[in-house]
Amino acid sequence: MSRLVAFRQMERFVEAQVLKLESWRISPALQRDISFEAELLALLDEYGFGMRQVLDVLRPVTIPCSEFRQRRIKATRRPRAVKVYINPHDGTVAETKMANHGLLKGWKKAYGSHVVESWRVS
């Protein structure tokens, strides 16, 4: 008996779907969409374009955020210049790109920042 019940339910479902399909078929909105699609495909054939090419033209080009950041950093940031300091007391040389060089910090602590900056060689 359960097969017969399942069959009847499936039969009713198919009938409902057929009725829905018929109502869609006579719908003016669907007719308009079908005619638009036909005209669009005719235009694509006439000009030798594919749907992919049309979508590429219509969609904006986007750059992923990480790639944009990399491009921006490379375009705006230049490398730091090497600074050379020569201690006149003992003749030692310190080459650095940053201010937190160990030897340079020691000199600034011992002699003062202004004095050490005067030791910079241009």
NUVO-891313 format. One record per residue (C-alpha): x, y, z. Coordinates in pm, whole numbers, padded with zeros to 5 digits, always signed. Layout:
% residues N
XYZ
...
//
This chain:
% residues 122
+00000+00000+00000
+00285+00243+00071
+00402+00221-00291
+00058+00315-00411
+00046+00613-00172
+00393+00726-00284
+00287+00690-00648
-00026+00903-00594
+00179+01172-00416
+00431+01178-00700
+00149+01198-00953
-00003+01500-00774
+00340+01666-00753
+00401+01621-01126
+00056+01761-01209
+00127+02068-00993
+00461+02120-01167
+00300+02090-01512
+00042+02354-01415
+00320+02582-01290
+00513+02530-01615
+00207+02621-01823
+00145+02936-01621
+00508+03040-01673
+00490+02966-02044
+00206+03218-02095
+00359+03478-01863
+00439+03811-02038
+00751+03859-01825
+00894+03526-01941
+00805+03605-02303
+00990+03936-02271
+01298+03759-02123
+01295+03497-02401
+01277+03764-02673
+01558+03961-02507
+01777+03651-02496
+01708+03577-02863
+01793+03935-02965
+02108+03933-02754
+02229+03606-02906
+02159+03744-03254
+02366+04055-03176
+02650+03844-03039
+02652+03638-03359
+02635+03949-03575
+02939+04112-03409
+03132+03792-03338
+03140+03829-02962
+03093+03564-02697
+02907+03597-02371
+03236+03586-02178
+03370+03888-02371
+03053+04087-02302
+03073+04008-01931
+03440+04110-01923
+03347+04446-02073
+03061+04503-01831
+03232+04392-01508
+03481+04633-01351
+03838+04516-01299
+03918+04469-00933
+04256+04432-00771
+04277+04222-00454
+04358+04428-00143
+04688+04251-00075
+04811+04310-00430
+04702+04677-00411
+04896+04726-00086
+05207+04570-00238
+05183+04793-00545
+05127+05104-00334
+05419+05031-00103
+05654+04961-00390
+05546+05276-00571
+05570+05519-00278
+05848+05388-00054
+06214+05428-00142
+06500+05249+00032
+06668+05420+00325
+07008+05576+00269
+07313+05444+00454
+07443+05690+00712
+07811+05681+00805
+07941+05810+01141
+08311+05838+01230
+08410+05877+01594
+08692+06138+01606
+08819+06009+01944
+08906+05654+01842
+08845+05649+01462
+08576+05378+01463
+08319+05383+01183
+07948+05301+01215
+07736+05246+00904
+07362+05224+00959
+07027+05275+00794
+06844+05311+01126
+06888+05513+01442
+06880+05208+01672
+07230+05083+01584
+07400+04950+01900
+07730+05135+01862
+07550+05456+01765
+07327+05432+02075
+07633+05391+02296
+07797+05697+02146
+07480+05904+02190
+07459+05799+02552
+07824+05885+02616
+07869+06201+02408
+07515+06329+02348
+07291+06314+02043
+07390+06650+01894
+07761+06572+01917
+07722+06231+01752
+07509+06378+01470
+07796+06617+01396
+08017+06310+01330
+07799+06209+01035
+07985+06196+00705
+07786+06316+00404
//
